[in-house]
Amino acid sequence: MVQRVTIAPQGPEFRRFVMGYWRLMDWNMSRVS
């Protein structure tokens, strides 16, 4: 995920989207576990 943010020059909007997606995935994993 961090690598995707580094190689993606879309700016703050893209980074915000990635962080939101990462948090959602992390929340889902925590919930399943």
GIZIGI-V539777 format. One record per residue. SS is DSSP state (a for helix, b for strand, c for the rest). Layout:
BEGIN
ss=SS
ss=SS
END
This chain:
BEGIN
ss=c
ss=a
ss=a
ss=a
ss=a
ss=a
ss=a
ss=c
ss=c
ss=c
ss=c
ss=a
ss=a
ss=a
ss=a
ss=a
ss=a
ss=a
ss=a
ss=a
ss=a
ss=a
ss=a
ss=a
ss=a
ss=a
ss=a
ss=a
ss=a
ss=a
ss=a
ss=a
ss=c
END
